[in-house]
């Protein structure tokens, strides 16, 4: 059975605090008619600190989409290999043991994908499959886990590598005064995560079932407006309430597996904002403490898009993991509105069934 091993996570060295974010909003948008609303929304995110790939004075500039994307490529190549190597080491596999690389990112563009560069740079075998995913936004972390699970189910001896690379700060748009864009300026952070899914062996989450669910007619609720200046984030005011229709999808998936979504041992979910976690607690009837790892990611790093789920899982590992055979749920949420959901049991290598 495929096992999702310990994720490796890295955030850049430049830090911006909530207080600095609010002061920047006040100084740069003093005349904005909805500034009080934007400030309130930013404060309500609960984000204390975020990490960004450039100093704030460089982040606030906009040299154009071409230059921004060059920074994305350079920073990805500089930072991703070390994160990947730690994930391989933690899973006790070598680069040549990997059969597929699933790379997810929605904050920059490369063709060929970074997967091709990684295969050459880190001596992965030239037969390694490549699955780059660019348009699932924050849901892509969950999707990557699910596609790795599918691959290892089809090829039981195979190993998959997941890489999430998000530099949300490179999408900062200084002239975009939409409320959704202003909120994103105080919500999103930068981060890189990687994890191995082993077809055989390994310690972590033994993946048992996955599923997807899309709320009909919501594809414009979270989206990019792609302009000459790059990606402009747009967020519908209805997005914070999406857990009410998505919670039943989580319950249905668990029910198909003979589990009760309200009675699991651990929960690793995408923390797009505190409302998501609060509503999941309410609609799944789960103690808010169950989402402490996701909330910690949001508080310390902000919303790091597709990397959130892997960082929250890393925090569970850091806390000692769960007991052998503990049942859990992982879920990523993003544009569509889409949920990517996974069920699994904690697998300890020092235990036998």
C-alpha positions in Angstrom: 0.0 0.0 0.0 1.3 3.4 -0.9 2.6 5.5 2.0 2.9 9.3 2.1 6.2 9.9 3.9 7.5 12.8 5.9 7.3 16.1 3.9 10.3 18.5 3.7 9.4 22.1 3.9 11.3 25.4 3.4 10.3 29.0 3.5 12.4 32.0 2.3 14.4 34.1 4.7 12.6 37.4 4.2 9.8 37.9 6.7 6.9 40.3 6.8 4.7 40.6 9.9 1.0 41.4 10.2 1.7 44.8 11.6 4.0 45.6 8.7 1.4 44.4 6.2 -1.3 46.6 7.7 1.0 49.6 7.8 1.9 49.1 4.1 -1.8 48.9 3.2 -2.6 52.1 5.1 0.3 54.0 3.5 -0.1 52.7 -0.1 -3.9 52.8 -0.3 -4.8 55.7 2.1 -7.5 57.0 -0.3 -9.0 53.6 -1.1 -12.8 53.8 -0.2 -12.8 50.3 1.1 -9.5 50.4 3.0 -11.2 49.8 6.4 -12.8 46.6 5.0 -9.5 45.5 3.5 -7.7 46.1 6.8 -10.4 44.2 8.8 -10.2 41.2 6.4 -6.4 41.1 6.6 -6.5 41.3 10.4 -9.1 38.5 10.5 -6.8 36.1 8.6 -4.9 35.3 11.8 -1.6 35.4 9.9 1.2 36.7 12.1 4.1 36.3 9.8 4.8 35.4 6.1 8.0 34.5 4.3 8.8 36.0 0.9 11.6 35.3 -1.7 12.7 38.9 -2.0 13.1 41.8 0.5 9.8 43.7 0.8 11.2 46.7 -1.0 11.8 44.5 -4.1 8.5 42.7 -3.7 6.6 46.0 -3.8 8.1 46.9 -7.2 6.6 45.6 -10.4 9.3 45.3 -13.2 6.9 43.5 -15.4 5.6 39.9 -15.8 8.7 38.8 -17.7 11.1 39.9 -15.0 8.8 38.5 -12.3 8.8 35.1 -14.0 12.6 35.1 -14.3 12.7 35.5 -10.6 10.3 32.6 -10.2 12.5 30.3 -12.3 15.8 31.4 -10.6 14.4 31.0 -7.1 12.8 27.6 -7.9 16.1 26.3 -9.2 18.0 27.7 -6.3 15.7 26.4 -3.6 13.8 23.3 -4.7 16.7 20.7 -4.9 17.6 20.9 -1.2 14.0 20.4 -0.2 13.7 17.5 -2.6 16.8 15.9 -1.3 15.6 16.1 2.3 12.3 14.5 1.3 14.2 11.6 -0.4 16.4 11.2 2.6 13.5 11.1 5.0 11.7 8.5 2.9 15.0 6.5 2.7 15.0 6.4 -1.1 17.3 7.6 -3.8 16.6 9.8 -6.8 16.9 6.8 -9.1 14.2 5.0 -7.0 11.6 7.6 -8.1 9.3 6.7 -11.0 7.2 9.8 -11.3 7.6 13.5 -10.2 4.4 15.5 -9.7 5.2 19.2 -9.6 2.5 21.7 -8.5 2.7 25.5 -8.7 0.3 28.3 -9.6 2.6 31.3 -9.1 5.0 31.1 -12.1 5.4 29.3 -15.4 8.1 27.2 -17.0 8.1 25.0 -20.1 9.5 22.5 -20.0 8.4 22.1 -16.4 10.8 22.2 -13.5 10.5 18.4 -13.5 12.7 18.2 -16.6 15.3 20.4 -14.9 15.2 18.3 -11.7 15.6 15.0 -13.6 18.8 16.4 -15.2 20.1 18.3 -12.2 19.5 15.6 -9.5 20.2 12.5 -11.5 16.7 11.1 -11.6 16.4 8.3 -14.2 15.6 9.6 -17.7 12.6 7.3 -17.7 11.0 9.2 -14.8 7.5 10.3 -15.6 6.6 14.0 -15.3 3.2 15.3 -14.1 3.3 19.1 -13.8 0.0 20.7 -12.5 -0.4 24.4 -12.9 -4.0 25.4 -12.6 -5.5 23.8 -9.4 -4.2 26.6 -7.1 -4.4 25.7 -3.5 -6.1 22.4 -4.2 -3.1 21.2 -6.0 -1.4 19.9 -2.9 -4.2 17.5 -2.3 -4.4 16.7 -6.0 -0.7 15.8 -6.0 -1.2 13.4 -3.1 -4.1 11.8 -4.9 -2.3 11.5 -8.3 0.7 9.9 -6.5 -1.7 7.5 -4.8 -3.3 6.6 -8.1 0.1 6.0 -9.7 1.3 3.8 -6.9 -2.0 1.9 -7.0 -1.5 1.2 -10.7 2.2 0.4 -10.2 2.5 -1.1 -6.7 6.3 -1.2 -6.7 6.7 2.4 -7.8 7.6 5.5 -5.9 6.3 9.1 -6.5 7.8 12.4 -5.6 5.6 15.4 -4.9 7.0 18.9 -5.2 5.0 22.1 -4.4 6.7 25.4 -5.1 4.7 28.6 -4.5 6.1 32.1 -4.6 2.8 34.0 -4.1 4.7 37.3 -3.4 5.6 37.4 -7.1 1.9 37.9 -7.9 1.7 41.1 -6.0 -0.1 43.7 -8.1 0.4 47.2 -6.8 -2.1 48.9 -9.0 -4.9 46.3 -8.5 -7.3 47.8 -6.0 -9.9 45.0 -5.9 -10.7 43.8 -2.4 -9.8 40.2 -3.3 -6.4 41.4 -4.4 -5.9 43.6 -1.4 -6.8 40.7 0.9 -4.3 38.4 -0.9 -1.6 40.9 -0.2 -2.0 40.1 3.5 -2.9 36.4 3.3 -0.5 34.6 0.9 3.1 33.6 1.7 5.9 31.8 -0.1 7.0 28.2 0.5 8.3 25.0 -1.0 7.4 21.5 0.1 8.3 18.0 -1.1 7.3 14.5 -0.1 7.7 10.9 -1.3 4.9 8.4 -1.7 6.4 5.0 -1.5 4.7 2.0 -3.1 6.2 -0.3 -0.5 7.5 0.4 2.9 7.9 3.8 4.6 6.5 5.5 7.6 3.6 8.0 7.4 0.1 7.8 6.0 -0.8 4.6 4.2 -3.2 6.0 1.6 -6.4 4.0 1.2 -9.0 6.1 -0.8 -9.1 9.4 -2.5 -11.8 11.5 -4.2 -12.5 14.9 -5.8 -15.6 17.1 -5.6 -16.4 20.3 -7.5 -19.2 22.7 -6.4 -21.1 23.3 -9.6 -21.1 26.8 -11.2 -18.4 28.2 -8.9 -15.4 28.4 -11.3 -15.4 32.2 -11.1 -15.2 32.4 -7.3 -11.4 31.9 -7.1 -9.5 32.7 -10.3 -6.7 34.5 -12.0 -7.4 37.3 -14.4 -4.3 36.9 -16.6 -3.1 40.3 -17.9 0.1 41.8 -19.3 1.2 42.5 -15.7 0.8 38.8 -14.7 -1.7 37.0 -12.5 -4.3 39.1 -10.8 -6.0 37.1 -8.0 -9.8 37.4 -7.8 -11.8 36.2 -4.8 -15.6 36.1 -4.6 -17.1 37.2 -1.3 -18.9 33.8 -1.2 -15.7 31.8 -0.9 -15.4 31.8 2.9 -18.7 29.9 3.1 -17.8 27.1 0.8 -17.2 24.6 3.6 -20.9 24.1 4.1 -21.3 22.5 0.7 -17.9 20.8 0.8 -18.2 19.2 4.3 -20.8 16.7 3.0 -18.4 15.6 0.2 -15.8 14.8 2.9 -18.5 12.9 4.9 -19.6 11.0 1.8 -16.0 9.9 1.0 -15.5 8.7 4.5 -18.9 7.0 4.4 -17.9 5.1 1.3 -14.9 3.8 3.2 -17.0 2.8 6.2 -15.6 5.6 8.3 -17.3 8.5 10.1 -15.7 11.8 9.1 -16.6 13.2 12.6 -14.7 10.5 14.4 -11.2 10.3 12.9 -7.8 10.5 14.7 -6.2 13.3 12.7 -7.1 15.9 10.1 -4.7 17.6 7.7 -6.5 20.2 5.6 -5.8 23.3 3.5 -6.0 26.4 5.6 -7.0 29.1 3.2 -8.2 31.2 6.1 -9.6 30.8 9.6 -13.2 30.6 8.4 -12.5 27.4 6.5 -11.2 25.7 9.7 -13.9 27.1 11.9 -16.6 25.9 9.5 -15.1 22.5 9.0 -15.1 22.1 12.8 -18.8 23.1 12.8 -20.1 21.1 9.8 -18.0 18.0 10.5 -18.7 18.3 14.2 -15.0 18.0 15.0 -13.2 19.6 17.9 -11.3 22.8 16.6 -8.1 21.4 18.2 -8.1 18.7 15.4 -7.1 21.4 12.9 -4.2 22.8 15.0 -1.5 21.8 12.5 -3.3 23.6 9.6 -3.9 26.6 11.8 -0.3 26.8 12.8 0.8 26.9 9.1 -1.7 29.7 8.4 -0.5 31.7 11.5 3.2 31.3 10.9 3.5 31.1 7.1 0.2 32.5 5.8 -1.6 30.7 3.0 1.3 29.0 1.1 -1.1 27.7 -1.5 -0.5 24.1 -2.6 2.2 23.6 0.0 -0.1 24.1 3.0 -1.3 20.5 3.2 2.3 19.2 3.1 3.4 21.7 5.8 0.5 20.8 8.1 1.4 17.1 7.7 5.1 18.0 8.4 3.9 19.5 11.7 2.0 16.3 12.6 5.3 14.4 12.0 7.2 16.9 14.2 4.6 16.3 17.0 5.4 12.6 17.0 2.9 11.4 14.4 -0.2 9.4 15.3 -0.6 5.9 16.8 -0.2 2.9 14.5 -3.3 2.5 12.3 -4.8 5.8 13.3 -7.3 7.0 10.8 -7.1 10.3 9.1 -8.3 12.7 6.5 -6.3 15.0 4.2 -8.0 17.7 2.0 -7.0 20.5 -0.3 -9.4 23.2 -1.4 -9.1 25.6 -4.3 -10.4 27.0 -7.6 -13.3 25.3 -9.1 -14.5 25.3 -6.2 -12.6 22.0 -5.9 -11.9 19.7 -3.0 -9.2 17.0 -3.3 -9.6 14.5 -0.5 -7.7 11.5 0.9 -8.3 8.9 3.6 -5.5 6.9 5.1 -4.0 5.2 8.2 -0.9 6.1 10.1 1.8 3.5 9.3 4.7 3.1 11.7 7.7 1.0 10.6 8.3 -0.3 14.1 4.8 -1.8 14.3 3.2 -4.8 12.6 -0.4 -5.2 11.8 
